[in-house]
Amino acid sequence: GFSLIELLIVVAIILIIAAIAIPNFIKSKMRANEASAVQNLRNVSTAEVVYSTTYGIGFSASLPNLGGNGLIVDQNNAGLIDEVLASGTKSGYIYSYTVLTADPQGHVTSYSTNADPQIVGNTGQRHFYADQTSVIRWNETTTAGPSDAPIQ
């Protein structure tokens, strides 16, 4: 059998290991969420090019237009991105889509997409931005914009 002291030492060692491992796990989860956010912005940019080419009316008016319902594929349900991303929240990030300019017929000629962590410091640290140029930019302290540094 084990004495009470031996069991307490083992529990203390396990707690020390957990205290070291948990912060590292949170950091790796944040980095994974950030990588996912960048890839999702790439997916949106690619989907916008396909949308514009396919329908010939410029870019989509919203993220849900790039998504789809699986029944009908048209300019309002293009099926180019998954439903989760089209809803605006995925992998700890909130995605916002903004129409910047439209032509006289109402066709979107420029847009921007932002990816911001749901909980800064927990689900992600960096904020990301992309527009019709497909250049992904980031900012560590606030919502990213067109003047921020591009991802290398």
N, C-alpha and C positions, 0 to 999 in steps of 0.2 A: 504494500500500500504506500500511498504518498502522504506526507505530512501536510498540514495546513500551510506551512511556510513554503514548501515546494510548489504547491498549487497556486499560491499568491504570486510567486516569482514567475511562473509560467503565464499567468493572466497578465501580469505587468509587462512581460516581454511581448505578448500578443498586442496589448494596447499601444506599446511604443511602435511596433511595426505598422499598426493601423494608422497611427498619427502621422507616420511618414508617407504611407501609401495613399491615403485619401486625398490630400492636396494635389499629389501628382496625377491621380485619376481625374480630378476636376479640371486640371489644366489640360490634360490630353483630350477630355471631352469637349472643352471649349475650342481647342485647335481643330478637332474633327468637325464641329459645328461651323467654324469659320471656313474651312475647306469646302464644306457642303454649300455654304452661302455663295462662295465664289463660283462654284460649279453651277448652282441654280441660276445665277445671273448670266453665266455663259449660255445656259439652256434658253433663258428668256430672249437673249440677243439673237441666238440662232433661230428660235421660233419666230421672232419678228421678221427676220429676213425671209424665211419660208412663207410666212403669212403674206407679206408684201408681194412676193413673187407669185404666189398662188392666186390671190384674189385681186391683185392689181389696183387696190384702193388705198395704198399706204399701209401704215402700221395699224395694229389693233387699238381699240379704244380703251381696253382694260385687260387685266390679267385673266379674268374669267373667260374672255373671248378667245384667249389662246388655249384654254382648257377645253373640256368637252363633256358632253353628257353620255357619250358612247352610242347614242342612237342616230343622231343627225350630225353630219359634218358639213358645216358651212362657216361663213365669216363670223358668226356669233358663237360657234362651238367648234373651233378649228381642230381640237384634239392634238395640239402640238406640244403641250406640257401636261404633266400629271395633275390630277384634281387637287392634290394636297397643296402643291405650289400655287395653283390657280386660286386657291382660297386665300392666300396671302400669309400663311404661317407654316413654316416647315423647319425642322431640325433646330429649334431654339431661336429662330430668326423671324422677324416680321418683314414682309415684302410689301412695299408700296409702289404703285405704278402711277405716273403722272403724264398726261398729255401736255406737251410743251407748246406745239404749234399745229395748226390744221390749215388746209387750203380752203378756198371759198366753197368747195363742195362738201366740206366737213371731213375730208380724209386726213388722217393724222400724218404729219410729215416729220415730227420729232417727238421723242418721249424720254422719260427718265425712269429708272427703277432703283429704289433704295432697299438695302437689306440691313436692318438694325437688330441687334440682339434683344430678345425679350427681357432678359435681366442682365444688364451689363455686369461683367465680372463673374457671372455664373454660367449663362448659356453662350456667351461670347464676349470678346473685348472690343474688337474692331467693327466699324461701320463701313459698308460698301455701297458703291454707286456705279451705275452703268447707264449709257444712253445709246442712241442709234449708231454711234461710232464703234460700239462693242468694246471700248476701253473700260476696264474695271478699275475703279479708284477706291482708295480707302482713307479712313481717318480714325484715329484711335480715341479721340475725346468726344466727338459730336457727329451728327449725321453727315455723311460724306456728300460731296458735291463735285461739280465739273472742274473745280480748280485744285482739287486734292491730288496727291501723288498717285500715279498708276501703279498697279501691282507689277512687280518685276518677275 
